[in-house]
Amino acid sequence: MRRPLESGQYTSFRYTQRLADLGITASVGSVADAYDNAMAESFVGTLKTELVKGRVFPTRFACELAIVEYLGWFNHTRLHENLGDRPPAEFEALYAHQFKTLSTTNMIKETN
C-alpha cells in the first residue's frame, strides 16, 4: 500500500494565504484537497510537445516570445474539433453574444 501524498503536493497553506492577502481567488482546490488540474496539465503537455520539444531557444526572451505567439495562434487561429472547428476566441465570442442576447430577452420578459 502506498503512503499518503505529502501535504506539500497539494495547494500549500502559505500560497493560499498569500493569494488571500493579495485579494486573489485561487483557481485550484483549497488546502489538502486533491482537485485534479487535468485540463491545465493537458494544455501544458500539448504546448511542450508542439512548441518546446526538440528546440533550443537562444535566450529566455526568445522562449517567452515563442510561447506568446503560440498562445495567440492556439486561441485565435487553431481550429478545435470539439468547438465545431472554431478557434476558442471565436467560440467564446459567439457564446458571449448568445448569452447577452438571452439575458436581454429574459430581462424584457421580466419587465412585461
C-alpha positions as CSV (number, residue, x, y, z in Angstrom):
1,M,0.0,0.0,0.0
2,R,1.3,3.5,-0.9
3,R,1.8,6.0,1.8
4,P,-0.4,9.2,1.6
5,L,0.9,12.0,-0.5
6,E,2.8,14.7,1.3
7,S,0.7,17.8,2.1
8,G,3.2,19.9,0.0
9,Q,1.9,18.2,-3.1
10,Y,-1.5,19.9,-2.6
11,T,-2.1,23.7,-2.5
12,S,0.2,24.9,0.2
13,F,-1.3,26.9,3.1
14,R,1.3,29.7,2.7
15,Y,0.4,30.0,-1.0
16,T,-3.3,30.1,-0.3
17,Q,-2.7,32.7,2.5
18,R,-0.6,34.9,0.2
19,L,-3.3,34.8,-2.5
20,A,-5.9,35.8,0.1
21,D,-3.6,38.7,1.3
22,L,-3.5,40.0,-2.2
23,G,-7.2,39.6,-2.8
24,I,-6.7,36.9,-5.4
25,T,-9.1,33.9,-5.7
26,A,-7.3,30.6,-6.3
27,S,-8.2,28.7,-9.4
28,V,-7.4,25.4,-7.8
29,G,-8.6,23.5,-4.7
30,S,-8.2,24.6,-1.2
31,V,-5.5,23.3,1.2
32,A,-5.4,19.4,1.4
33,D,-7.9,19.0,-1.5
34,A,-6.8,16.7,-4.3
35,Y,-8.6,18.6,-7.1
36,D,-7.3,17.5,-10.4
37,N,-5.9,20.2,-12.7
38,A,-6.1,17.8,-15.7
39,M,-7.1,20.5,-18.3
40,A,-4.2,22.7,-17.5
41,E,-1.8,19.8,-17.3
42,S,-3.1,18.6,-20.7
43,F,-2.5,22.0,-22.2
44,V,1.0,22.2,-20.8
45,G,1.7,18.8,-22.3
46,T,0.4,20.0,-25.7
47,L,2.5,23.2,-25.5
48,K,5.6,21.2,-24.6
49,T,5.0,18.7,-27.4
50,E,4.1,21.2,-30.1
51,L,6.4,24.1,-29.3
52,V,9.2,23.1,-27.0
53,K,10.2,19.5,-27.7
54,G,13.4,19.3,-29.6
55,R,14.0,23.1,-29.7
56,V,16.7,25.1,-28.0
57,F,15.9,28.8,-27.5
58,P,18.9,31.2,-27.7
59,T,17.5,33.3,-24.9
60,R,14.8,33.3,-22.3
61,F,13.2,36.2,-24.2
62,A,13.1,34.2,-27.4
63,C,11.4,31.4,-25.5
64,E,8.9,33.8,-23.9
65,L,8.1,35.3,-27.3
66,A,7.6,31.9,-28.9
67,I,5.1,31.0,-26.1
68,V,3.2,34.2,-26.5
69,E,3.0,33.6,-30.3
70,Y,1.9,30.0,-29.7
71,L,-0.9,31.1,-27.3
72,G,-2.1,33.7,-29.9
73,W,-2.2,31.0,-32.6
74,F,-3.8,28.5,-30.2
75,N,-6.6,30.8,-29.1
76,H,-7.3,32.8,-32.3
77,T,-6.3,30.7,-35.3
78,R,-6.2,27.0,-34.4
79,L,-9.4,25.1,-35.2
80,H,-10.7,23.0,-32.4
81,E,-12.8,20.0,-33.3
82,N,-14.7,20.0,-30.0
83,L,-15.7,23.6,-30.6
84,G,-17.2,23.0,-34.1
85,D,-13.9,23.6,-35.9
86,R,-13.7,27.1,-34.5
87,P,-10.8,28.8,-32.6
88,P,-11.5,29.2,-28.9
89,A,-11.7,33.1,-29.1
90,E,-14.4,32.9,-31.8
91,F,-16.3,30.3,-29.9
92,E,-16.2,32.3,-26.7
93,A,-17.3,35.5,-28.6
94,L,-20.2,33.6,-30.0
95,Y,-21.2,32.2,-26.6
96,A,-20.9,35.7,-25.0
97,H,-23.1,37.1,-27.8
98,Q,-25.7,34.4,-27.3
99,F,-25.6,34.8,-23.5
100,K,-26.0,38.5,-23.8
101,T,-28.9,38.1,-26.2
102,L,-30.6,35.5,-24.0
103,S,-30.1,37.8,-20.9
104,T,-31.6,40.8,-22.7
105,T,-34.5,38.7,-23.8
106,N,-35.1,37.4,-20.3
107,M,-34.9,40.9,-18.9
108,I,-37.5,42.2,-21.4
109,K,-39.8,39.3,-20.4
110,E,-39.4,40.0,-16.7
111,T,-40.3,43.7,-17.1
112,N,-43.5,42.9,-19.1
